[in-house]
Amino acid sequence: MDGPGAHQTFGPLTIIHGHFARYDLGTLELLFTIGLALVFVGLWRRRHLTGTYVVIVSLVYAPARFAMDFLRVTDAPDADPRYLRLTPAQWMCIALFMTGLFLVRHLVRSKRHRARPRGPGHPTD
């Protein structure tokens, strides 16, 4: 997300684009990504089901990126197209979030399946 953001009057995360101060969306996304990476560092020492990090990224990054895309420039000739008032990236964020929900369901079912006691005669015994 490296394009210029919407007009901003003042703030630490601004860039000058043309004659206007705008949100620096690349820096906003970088700060978010650093925070998410720090969360992952904190989770490294614990055992997790395969796919846990993918689920976390899907469910955390998608809404953050969806919200940040509302700060994108709309009044420039090179502005992103909008479809039903959303950018293509926002539509993909919806798809990513839905995929994350599907994966949560899959992980929960997988965890339940592994937790079942296996008795004699079980096909994997």
N, C-alpha and C positions, 0 to 999 in steps of 0.2 A: 504494500500500500504506500507507494512513493509519490503519488500525485499531490497537488496542492489541496488544502482543505478550504472550507468556507471562510468567509471574512471573520476576523477576530479583532477586537479593539485593542486588547493588551493581554499579555500573558507570557510565561516563560517558554512555552512550547509553540512559538510562532516563527514563521519565516516570512520574508518579504517576497512576494510574487507579483510582479508588475508594480502597481502603485499601492497595493493593499497588504496589510498584515494578514496572514492566514494561519490556520492550525497546521502544525508540522505533524502530519499523520504518520509518517515513517518513524519519528521519535516516539510518538504515543504507542505505536505497535511494538517498538523495540522495548520500551519500559514494561509493557504488559508481558512480553515474551520472557524478559529477564525474571519477572515475578513468578511466572509459571515454571521456569527452569529451576528457580530456588525451591519451589514446592516439590518438584521432582527429586532434587537433591535430598530433601528431607525424607522422601519416601524410599530411597534406594536401599536402605538397610532392612526393610521389611519384605517379606515374601508376598507377592501378589499373583493373582491369576493372570495368565497370558492374555494380553489385550487391555489390561487395566489402564495403561498410559494412553492408549488410543482413545479409550472411553473418556478419560479426563480431558484430553485435548479437545475432543469433539464437543463435549458438554460445556466446557469453559471458554474455549477460544471462539466458537461459533457465535454465541451471544455478544461477546466483547467486540468482535469484528463487525457484526451486524450493527451494533450501536455506533461504532466509529465511522462506519460508512455514511451515516447521516451527516457527518461533518465534512464530507467531500464537497468540492466546488460544484456549484450548479449554474453559475452565471458566466462561464467561460466557454469559448467555442469548442474546446477539447474536453468538455465535461462528459462524464460517463452517461450513457443512455439510461433511461429509467423505463421500467416495465411495471405497470400498476404501482408507480411511485417508488419502486425499489430498484437498486442497481443489480446487475448480474451477480456481483459478489454477494449481495444480501440474499438472493435466491439460493446461491450455493451454500450460504451459511445455514439457511433453513434445512437444506438437504443434509448437510453435515451434522446438524443437531439431531435430526430424525435418525440418522445412521447411528449416532451415539446412543440414542434411546433403544434402538434395536439391539445394539451390542450389549447394553446393560442387561436387557432381557436375556440375551444369550449367555452372558456370564453368570447370571443368577441361576439359570437352569443348569448350566454346566457345574456350578458349585454344588447344587442340590444333588445332581447325578453322582458326583464324586463322593458326597457325604453318605450315600446310602450304604448300609452294611451289606457285604456280599456273603452269601451263605454257600454251602456246598452245592455243587451243580450249576453255579453261575457260569455263563459262557466264557468268562475270562479267567476262570480258575483252572 
